[in-house]
Amino acid sequence: MDFSRVTHFLDSLKDIGIPGADLAIFIKGKEVYRHQTGVADIDTQTPIMPDTLYPIYSMTKVVTCVSALRLFEEGLFLLTDPVSEYLPEFKNMQVRHVRDNGEVYIEPARNPIRIVDLFTMSSGLTYDKTPALERMGKRKKGNYSLAEFSTAISKDPLYFEPGTHWHYGFSHDVLGYLIEVLSGKSLGEYFDENIFSPLGMTDTFFKLPEEKESRLVKCYSYNEKTKKYSAPETLPIRYDLDNKYESPGAGLISTVDDYAKFANTLCATVACACGSSAGGAITGSKGWASSVGKHPLLSKATIELMRTNHLDEARMCDYNWLHHSGYGYGLGVRTMVDKASGGSNSSIGEFGWSGLAGTFVLMDPALDLTYVYAQQLAPSKEEYVAPRLRNIIYGCLQFLSRGSKLSVKASVHR
């Protein structure tokens, strides 16, 4: 299996302003390709290394949703339950409406926010800072708890009737607070005890340990006209040890290797349970169970629910990011539903998500294929990089199909 086209593409990203990148590809839990290119720090010319740490921003959301689904599997809530049964501040919500002439008026919500609405970005919460959230943030100087966040954001009107639209926003942050309430633990404690420690994810955290600071990439913006880099104007997440807010939607730092342990576990649970992995042996591989099968995070049935498209026709019209063409949206993840409209050579049902600075994960149970990509640019150019990288990778997977015999020689570029 020849991944030279992947290497060529990654090395070319410097030409569009991406300072550095790292990619790992796995089949049946075995790393079959790895390449780092470029630098983590432009000033010092520190190269990207296998243990480079990245702010993964919204790839945090997948960890949050998996954690919440673990509690779902324990019977602690139903997806159809109103959020207010567990977070009373969300009772009697108001909805903001705008007339054709631009006049804004407020009415009581007809529907409660259900827990499934949090998972599917259909709650009526957006990423616009509400007045109450702004006031609380100023009062707390940006250092507030998830409980304080939830109370503040519940005080202002929703932007639409719950369950009627898809809009990217703070829904998963509220879901993170629900995890705290139901588990009796802080979000970081729950993540550590139920995901990070069991999977050996020793480089994933909300708060950056001082001894690991030198491994964290610097994030940049790139000016297309001047071809110069600068610090991004708004990257609001803080990673210092005194920060109380553990952002369920965007707060984690991780490495490619660490996040791959998480992603491979989800992918392998479905692939091996249904016998849909690449069939035969991979040369030199001991099989997925040796590395990712010891601590399944969710059942196959629940992961299947997670990667099922949950959007109706109206909300699919809202979910109109061009580089997500062909995808629906499940319980916190994109999921491929239409290869033709997406112009994609990937599999139906491959799923994952991405992060603000360009990190990206794809899990494909049909092939037991996972890959994790990381970079450090905002705006990220994801609409250029992600679909091209996906199509190049799948174009390299010759003879990889259900029931086939496969011999893979790892292609690792350090």
N, C-alpha and C positions, 0 to 999 in steps of 0.2 A: 504494500500500500504506500503510494508515493504522495507525501504532503509538501512537496517542493513548491507547489503553487501557493500554499498557505504561507510558507516562509517568505516568498517573494511579496505577497500582499502585505504581510505585517511589516516587513522592512521598508515598504513604500509609504507607510503611513506618516513618516517624517515629512514627506512632501506636501501633505495637507495640514501640517502643524501639530501633529500628535507627538509629544516629546518622547514617549516610551510606551511599551505595551508588553503584555505577557499573556500567553495562551497555553492551556493544557487541554488535551483531548483524551478521553477515556472510552474504552470499549470493554464492557463486562467488568468495570471497576479497575481495569489495568490502564495505566498511562501509556498511550501509544504515540504521543507527540507532545513536545514541549519546546517552546521558543520564547526567549526574551529579546527585546530589541529596544534601543534607545536608552534614555537616561531618566532617573527618578528626580534629579535635581539639575537644572540647566546650569546654574552658577558653578557648582562643584563638579559637574559632569559625572556624578555618581551613577553607575549603570544600574538598570533594572536587574534585580537578582531574584532567584526563586523564592526568597523569604521576604521580598519587599511587601510592605504593608500599604493597603489602599483604603481610603474611605469608600465604602461600597454603597452609601446612600440608600436608594430605594430597593436594592437587593436585600436590605434588612426586612422589607415587607414580607418576603417569602418565609423567613424565619419566624416572624410574628404570626403569620397565618398558620403555619405548621404547628406552632405552639398552641394556638387557640384550638386547632382541630384535635390535638391530643386531649384537651379538656372536653371537647365535643364527644370524643370516643369514650370518655369516662362518664358520660351522661349528665354533665354539669350544666348543659344548656342544649336547646334545640335551635337550629338555624332560623326557624320561624318565630322564635320568641321575640317579643319587644325588648329592646335594649334597656328600657326603663325598669323592667323587672329586676335588673341587677345593678343598674346605675340610675337611681331615681331622679337625678338632675335632668334626665332626658324625657321626663313626663311633660305633657302639654306643650309640645314644641310649636313654634310659630314658623310660618313660611313667608318669605319675601317674594312678592310678585311685581312685575313691571308691566304697566299698560302700554298700548301702542304709542301713546304720546310721550312715553318716558317716565310717567308718574309712577312712583314706588308706593305700594301699599302692603300691609301686613295682615295675614289671616291665620287663624288656627290651622295647624296641620290636620288633614283628613285621616292620614295614616300614621301609625307609630313607626319609628325607625326600628326595623327588625335586625337581628344580628347578621343575617345574610346580607342585608344592605351595607353593613360595614365591610364585610368581605369583598363585595362586588362594587365598591365605590358608588353606591346608589343611595347613600344616606341623606343627601342634601348638603353635606359638608364639602367645602372646596378648600383650596390652599390660600384663599384670600383671608388675611388676618381680620377677624371680626373686631368690632370696637371693644368688647369685653376682654378678648384675648390680648389686644394691644395694651389696654390699661393694666391688666395683670402682669404682662411682660415687663412693662416699665416699672411697676411697683416692685417686682421681684428681681429687677435688673437682669432679666433673661434666665434666671436660675430658679426654676420652679419644678414641682413634682408632676407626675402624670395625673395625680388626683386633682391638683390645682388647675392643670391644663383642661381636664375634662369638665370641671365645674365652670370654668370661664367660657369655653367654647359652646356650652349648652345654653348660655344666657341670651344669645343673639339668634335672630331668625335663620332658618335654613334657606338655601338658595333655590330649592325646588322641593316638591312633594316627594317624600321618601318612596323609593322603589320605582320612580317614573323615569329617571335619567341616569346616565353614567357620567361621572365627573371626578377626575383625579383630585384627591385632596386628603384631608386629615382623618378619613374613615379608619385607617389602620392604626392611627395613634389612639383613637378611642378603643379600638379592639385590644390594643396593648394594655390599656388600663383595665379592661374587662379581665384580662389574664391575671393581673395583679389581684383584683378583687376575688376572683374565683379560686385562685391558688393560694392566696395568703402570703405570697412572696413578691419581692420586687421583680420587675421584668428581667433585670440582669441575673438575679438569682435563679429564676425559672429557666432562662436560657442555659445557664451554666450547668444546672443539675440535670436537665432533661435532654439537652442537645450537645453542648460544647464538650463537657467532660466525658460523657459516654463515647463520643466520636473521636476524642483526642484532638479537639480543635483548640489548641493552646495559643493560637495567634488570632483569636476572634474575641472582641470585647467592645464595650461602650467607652471605656475610659482607658486612655493610652498609658501603659506603664512607662515610667521614666526611662527604664533601661532599654526600652524598645523604640524610643523616639527617633533614633538615627535611621531606622528602617522605614519610616513613613515617607511616602512620596510627597512632593510639593505639587499642588494643583495649579493649573495655569489657564488663562484665556489667551486666545491667539487672534491677532489682528490681521485679517486677510490682506489689507492694503499695505501695511508697513512690514508685514512678516515678522512682527515682534511679539514677545510674550509679556504678559503682566499677570498680577494676582487677580483672580476672579473677583468681581464686584460684590457678589452676594453668595457666600457659602456659609450658612448660618450655624451649622452644627459645631458644638464644642466637644472636645475629647479630654479635657483636663480632669484630674481626679476629684476636684471639688464640684463638678457639675452634677446637679441632682437629676436633671431631665435625661432619661434614657429613651431616646426617640425611637418608638416602635416602627416608624415609617422610613427613617433615614439615618439612624445613629451609629451603626456598627462599623468597625474597622476589621479588615480581614486580609488574608493572603489568598492567592489562587489555590494553593494546596489545601488550605483549611476549608475554604468554601466548597471545594470539590468533594471533600469527605461528606458534607451535608447533601450536596446535589446527587452524588453517586448513590447514597443510601436511598433517597426517594426514588430514583430511576430504577435501581436494582430491585426494589420491593415489588414494583409492578412487572418489570421485565421477567424476573425469575419466577414469580408466582404464576404468570400466564404462559411461561415457556416461550416467550417471544423475543428472547435475546438472540444473539447472532448464531446460535446453534453450535456446534463444534467447538473446538478448543482454540485458544489463542496461544501461539507459541510462547512458552516461558511463563504463562499465566497460571496462577493457582485457582483462578475463578473468583467471581465477585465475593463469595461468602468469606474468603480469607481476609478481605479488607473492609467490606462495607455491610456485611450481613449480620454482624453480631448484635447490633442495636438498631432494629427497625424503628423508625420514628412514628410511622402511621401504618395502618393496614393497607393492603392493596385496594380494598373497596373505598376507603376514604381518600386515597390519592387519586383514584379514578373520579370520585366526586369533585375533587379539587381541580382536576384538569378538564372537567366538562364545561362547555360554554354555558354560562348562566344568564346571558343577556337575551332579552326579547328583541324584536325587530326595532323598536323605538330606541332602545339603549345601544344596540349595535350601530345605529346611525350616529350616536354621540361618540362612540369609540372609533374615531375616524383618523387616528394618527396614520399618516401615509405609510410609514415604514412598518406599521403593524397590519397592513392589508393582508387579508386571508386569515387573520387571527380573530378568535373570540376571546372572551374574558371569563375566567373561572373564579375560584375562591382565592383571589390575590395573585393570579398568574395569567399571562397570555397563553392561549392554546390554539394550535393550528387547526382550522376547520375547513379551509378552502384553499388548496394549493394553487388552483388556477388563478383566482383573484389576487393571491399574494405573489404570484410569479415565483413560487418557491419549489425547490426540489427536495425539501425536507418531508418528514412523515406527518400524516394526520395524527393529531394528539401530542406532538412534541410541545413542550411547555417550558416556561421559565419567566424571567423578568430581567430588568436592567437597572443601572444606577445613574445618577445625575452626571457624574464625570466620565461615564462611558463604560463602566463595568457591565458584564453581560453573562447570563447563564442560560444554557439550553439543555434540556433533558428529554431524551427520546427513548421511551421504553420499547418501541417496536424494534429498535436495533441495539438496545442496551448501550446507547451512546450518550455521553455527557461531555460538554465542554464549558470551560470557565475562561473568560477573557477579562483583562483588566487594563486600564489606562488612567490618565489623570488630566483631562481637559474639560473645561466648561465655558461655553456650550460644547457638547461632547462630540458632535458630528455622528451621533449614533445612526441617524437616518442614512448616512453613507456607509458606515463601517459594518453595522450589524447584518443587514440583509446580504451584502456582498460576502462577508466572511462566512455566513451560513451556507450560501450557495457554493462557495469554493470548497468548504469542508465536505459537504455532501457529494460534490463532484469527485472527491478523492476516494470515496468509500466504494471502490469497485468490489463486486461480488459479495457485498455485505447484505445479506437478506435472511429472512427467517428460515431456519433449518439448514443454512449453508455451512460448509466447513471453512474455517478462516485461519490463515496464518499471517500474523502481523509482526513486523519487525519495528520495534519502537524507534521513532525518529526524534531525537532529543537534541536541541540546540541551546546551549547555555550562553 
